[in-house]
């Protein structure tokens, strides 16, 4: 008994399918979103993974600073949501744009320290966000406050990015 192998339709087959009378022109356009290796390339809610990562980093920054302000003694902000939004946006942009560059530059140090130098990178980004946002609105005092805030922001960003990637499936 001979089994016919299933072949994917070629562009010519798809064009003929669209041009046959009595057929709907756009009944099956899912083939347009497939790449050559068969992977679905449709964006997630209209956004590609880079924007999803930026959104996750920003939401992680907002949640991380809000949690750190309530838990850590040296972290203070003026209590307005707009300040949290500004700090989260600054942290999201720093994590999305600057952190990969810093991780690339410091790869030998991260390799020697078994990736513990990533904590220093995260602390530097939190400290930069502290400097960028005006002092009366947001302030982190002490190295211990920066360290724990960096850990909380890192964990919150990790959780938000993981939850956004799970929504894709």
HELIX and SHEET records of a PDB file:
HELIX    1   1 UNK A   11  UNK A   19  1                                   9    
HELIX    2   2 UNK A   30  UNK A   33  5                                   4    
HELIX    3   3 UNK A   49  UNK A   71  1                                  23    
HELIX    4   4 UNK A   81  UNK A   93  1                                  13    
HELIX    5   5 UNK A   94  UNK A   98  3                                   5    
HELIX    6   6 UNK A   99  UNK A  105  1                                   7    
HELIX    7   7 UNK A  107  UNK A  112  1                                   6    
HELIX    8   8 UNK A  117  UNK A  132  1                                  16    
HELIX    9   9 UNK A  143  UNK A  168  1                                  26    
SHEET    1   A 2 UNK A  75  UNK A  77  0                                        
SHEET    2   A 2 UNK A 138  UNK A 140 -1                                        
END                                                                             
